[in-house]
Amino acid sequence: MLTLVDQQNIPEQRILEEESEQRQMALVQHALAQLTPREKYIIEARLLSEEKATLADLAAEFDLSLERIRQIETAALKKLKNTLAELAH
């Protein structure tokens, strides 16, 4: 007879998952710290907040064009990706 084990109920598995999640969050926080304050603000407003800001919202706030906000966001995401890739090695 085959018995299925719910992996969610194994304490060791939960601990490993929580540790992995904490490491990932630490990596993301470190990567975010590498951004300029404006880049970080834009990324947090566009991607990490509950009420996501639009490009128009941020353009008005910074008195910049939509395109310039998009460029800053794109550059910041590239920095984040590169930093996370470096940290992963």
C-alpha positions in Angstrom: 0.0 0.0 0.0 1.3 3.4 -1.0 1.1 6.2 1.6 1.2 9.8 0.4 3.0 12.2 2.7 2.0 15.9 2.8 5.3 17.7 2.5 3.7 20.8 4.1 3.3 19.0 7.4 6.9 17.9 7.8 8.6 20.4 10.2 12.0 20.1 8.7 10.6 20.8 5.2 8.9 24.0 6.5 12.0 25.2 8.2 14.1 24.7 5.0 11.5 26.5 3.0 11.4 29.4 5.4 15.2 29.7 5.5 15.2 29.7 1.7 12.6 32.4 1.6 14.5 34.5 4.1 17.7 34.1 2.0 15.9 35.2 -1.1 14.4 38.2 0.6 17.8 39.2 1.9 19.2 39.0 -1.6 16.4 41.1 -3.0 16.9 43.7 -0.2 20.6 43.8 -0.9 20.0 44.2 -4.7 17.5 47.0 -4.0 20.1 48.8 -1.8 22.3 49.0 -4.9 19.8 51.3 -6.7 19.7 55.1 -6.4 17.0 56.4 -4.2 14.9 57.4 -7.2 15.3 54.0 -8.9 14.4 52.3 -5.7 11.3 54.5 -5.2 10.1 53.8 -8.8 10.6 50.0 -8.5 8.9 49.9 -5.1 6.0 52.1 -6.4 5.6 50.2 -9.6 6.2 46.6 -8.5 6.3 46.2 -4.8 3.5 48.2 -3.3 -0.1 47.0 -2.9 -1.4 49.9 -5.0 0.8 50.0 -8.0 1.7 53.4 -9.3 1.4 54.1 -13.0 4.0 55.7 -15.2 1.8 58.7 -15.3 1.6 58.9 -11.5 5.4 58.8 -11.2 5.9 61.2 -14.2 3.8 63.8 -12.4 5.4 63.2 -9.1 9.0 63.6 -10.5 8.0 66.1 -13.1 9.5 63.9 -15.8 8.0 62.4 -19.0 6.4 58.9 -19.1 9.2 57.8 -21.3 11.9 58.9 -18.8 10.2 57.1 -15.9 10.0 54.0 -18.1 13.7 54.3 -18.9 14.6 54.7 -15.3 12.5 51.6 -14.4 14.1 49.6 -17.2 17.6 50.5 -16.1 16.8 49.8 -12.5 15.4 46.3 -13.3 18.5 45.6 -15.3 20.6 46.6 -12.3 18.5 44.3 -10.1 18.8 41.4 -12.4 22.6 41.8 -12.7 23.1 42.2 -9.0 20.9 39.1 -8.2 22.8 37.1 -10.8 26.2 38.1 -9.2 24.9 37.2 -5.8 23.6 33.8 -6.9 27.1 32.7 -7.9 
